[in-house]
Amino acid sequence: MIHKIGLGGGCHWCTEAVFQSLKGVEKVEQGYVSSVEEDAFSEAVIVHFNPDSIPLKVLIEVHLYTHKSTSNHSMRTKYRSGVYVFSKFQALTVEAIIDKFQYNFEKPLVTKVYTFKRFKASRSALLDYYNKNPKKPFCKTYINPKLKLLLDQFSEFVRVQRDAQIKVLE
């Protein structure tokens, strides 16, 4: 059975590329999400995943390490550090996971759990951005380091084709 979770924290191009790279992720929808708590839209992705192949705990851990999850910077309205959940059970589970990972970070995590409300997809020219533009300066500067982190810390979950692509770009 496929589950879904919303993740936001940085540019949705970066977030999309990170989660497209993981085994067990069936689909990544890139766009803008609002929540019951914060109705304004913020860049995010909806990740459709198979929990038998990649546990929710791993997705949350990857998310926390691949954006500035401890920084309450001035762009937090556009790049809300959040996990968007689709049920109360999922909310409780995600809150417990984030609480456990706090011990791995020196500063407090600013990542919050939000109840999903609405999604607006990005325009088609922006979808699958990294796969279409891996050599563009933005991708080299911002996305490649996140993909390198995946290889270094989460290699057992990285898709084989992404593994090869990252090694070529290094």
PLY file of the C-alpha trace (Angstrom):
ply
format ascii 1.0
element vertex 170
property float x
property float y
property float z
element edge 169
property int vertex1
property int vertex2
end_header
0.00 0.00 0.00
1.32 3.43 -0.95
1.35 6.16 1.71
1.94 9.89 1.30
3.53 12.67 3.32
4.14 16.35 2.55
7.61 17.81 3.10
8.76 21.40 2.90
11.77 23.30 4.08
13.69 24.68 1.18
13.32 25.10 -2.53
10.93 22.52 -3.92
13.38 21.79 -6.76
15.86 20.58 -4.15
13.29 18.66 -2.13
11.90 17.01 -5.26
15.39 15.85 -6.39
16.24 14.46 -2.96
13.11 12.35 -2.62
13.10 11.23 -6.27
16.49 9.69 -5.47
15.18 7.26 -2.87
14.17 3.64 -3.32
10.57 3.08 -2.25
9.45 6.53 -3.33
6.87 5.98 -6.04
6.09 9.59 -6.96
7.03 13.12 -5.91
4.61 15.97 -6.58
6.34 19.35 -6.57
4.44 22.51 -5.75
2.95 24.58 -2.98
1.19 23.35 0.16
-1.02 25.02 2.71
-2.16 23.62 6.01
-4.99 24.00 8.45
-2.61 25.88 10.77
-0.86 27.99 8.08
-3.20 28.63 5.14
-0.60 30.55 3.09
1.12 28.40 0.47
4.73 27.38 0.95
7.06 25.45 -1.35
6.86 21.71 -0.67
6.47 18.26 -2.17
4.06 15.41 -1.64
5.98 12.15 -1.43
4.15 8.91 -2.28
6.09 6.01 -0.79
5.99 2.33 0.02
6.64 1.98 3.77
7.80 -1.61 3.25
10.68 -0.27 1.12
11.44 2.98 2.92
10.13 3.67 6.42
8.54 7.01 7.30
11.27 7.43 9.92
13.92 7.41 7.17
11.99 9.92 5.06
11.75 12.29 8.03
15.44 11.85 8.85
16.43 12.57 5.23
14.17 15.62 5.28
15.72 17.00 8.48
19.26 16.60 7.12
18.62 17.99 3.62
17.28 21.42 4.52
18.05 23.99 7.22
15.80 22.36 9.79
17.33 24.31 12.69
17.31 27.74 11.05
14.41 30.13 11.59
15.59 32.38 8.73
13.70 35.24 7.11
12.41 33.09 4.20
10.46 30.67 6.42
7.10 31.81 5.02
8.10 30.82 1.48
10.15 27.83 2.69
8.23 26.61 5.74
10.12 23.84 7.56
7.32 21.36 7.86
5.91 17.91 7.54
2.36 17.89 6.19
0.32 14.98 7.49
-2.89 13.39 6.27
-4.23 11.90 9.53
-4.05 12.32 13.30
-2.20 9.02 13.59
0.39 10.20 11.07
0.75 13.47 13.00
1.46 11.66 16.27
3.92 9.34 14.55
5.81 12.19 12.86
5.92 14.28 16.05
7.49 11.34 17.90
10.03 10.80 15.11
11.06 14.46 15.07
11.36 14.49 18.88
13.72 11.49 18.73
15.90 13.08 16.06
16.27 16.32 18.04
19.13 14.60 19.91
21.14 14.50 16.67
21.10 18.29 16.28
22.90 20.87 18.42
20.27 23.54 17.82
16.50 23.11 18.26
14.65 21.85 15.20
12.19 24.40 13.81
10.40 21.77 11.71
6.71 21.62 12.60
3.98 19.12 11.88
1.06 20.59 9.95
-2.29 19.18 8.90
-2.39 19.13 5.08
-5.05 21.36 3.55
-4.36 22.18 -0.12
-1.80 21.55 -2.85
-1.05 23.51 -6.03
1.34 21.88 -8.48
4.24 23.87 -9.89
4.00 24.85 -13.53
5.21 22.08 -15.84
8.48 23.83 -16.75
9.62 23.49 -13.12
8.67 19.85 -12.62
11.48 17.26 -12.53
13.85 20.24 -12.51
17.04 18.49 -11.45
16.68 15.60 -13.89
16.20 18.09 -16.75
18.98 20.49 -15.63
21.70 18.66 -13.63
24.51 20.85 -14.98
22.87 24.21 -14.27
24.65 26.29 -11.59
21.66 26.12 -9.21
21.70 22.33 -9.31
25.46 22.12 -8.84
25.43 24.59 -5.96
22.32 23.57 -4.03
21.10 20.14 -5.08
24.33 18.19 -5.64
25.51 18.64 -2.02
22.16 17.27 -0.79
22.46 14.27 -3.10
26.04 13.71 -1.93
24.73 13.69 1.66
22.25 10.99 0.62
25.11 8.84 -0.67
27.18 9.43 2.45
24.46 8.90 5.06
21.61 7.00 3.38
23.28 4.99 0.59
21.20 1.86 1.22
18.11 3.86 0.21
19.54 5.62 -2.87
18.35 4.45 -6.28
21.16 2.88 -8.33
20.82 5.29 -11.26
21.06 8.33 -8.94
24.10 6.82 -7.22
25.90 6.62 -10.58
24.78 10.12 -11.59
26.02 11.68 -8.33
29.43 10.02 -8.67
29.80 11.40 -12.21
28.94 14.93 -11.03
31.47 14.96 -8.17
0 1
1 2
2 3
3 4
4 5
5 6
6 7
7 8
8 9
9 10
10 11
11 12
12 13
13 14
14 15
15 16
16 17
17 18
18 19
19 20
20 21
21 22
22 23
23 24
24 25
25 26
26 27
27 28
28 29
29 30
30 31
31 32
32 33
33 34
34 35
35 36
36 37
37 38
38 39
39 40
40 41
41 42
42 43
43 44
44 45
45 46
46 47
47 48
48 49
49 50
50 51
51 52
52 53
53 54
54 55
55 56
56 57
57 58
58 59
59 60
60 61
61 62
62 63
63 64
64 65
65 66
66 67
67 68
68 69
69 70
70 71
71 72
72 73
73 74
74 75
75 76
76 77
77 78
78 79
79 80
80 81
81 82
82 83
83 84
84 85
85 86
86 87
87 88
88 89
89 90
90 91
91 92
92 93
93 94
94 95
95 96
96 97
97 98
98 99
99 100
100 101
101 102
102 103
103 104
104 105
105 106
106 107
107 108
108 109
109 110
110 111
111 112
112 113
113 114
114 115
115 116
116 117
117 118
118 119
119 120
120 121
121 122
122 123
123 124
124 125
125 126
126 127
127 128
128 129
129 130
130 131
131 132
132 133
133 134
134 135
135 136
136 137
137 138
138 139
139 140
140 141
141 142
142 143
143 144
144 145
145 146
146 147
147 148
148 149
149 150
150 151
151 152
152 153
153 154
154 155
155 156
156 157
157 158
158 159
159 160
160 161
161 162
162 163
163 164
164 165
165 166
166 167
167 168
168 169
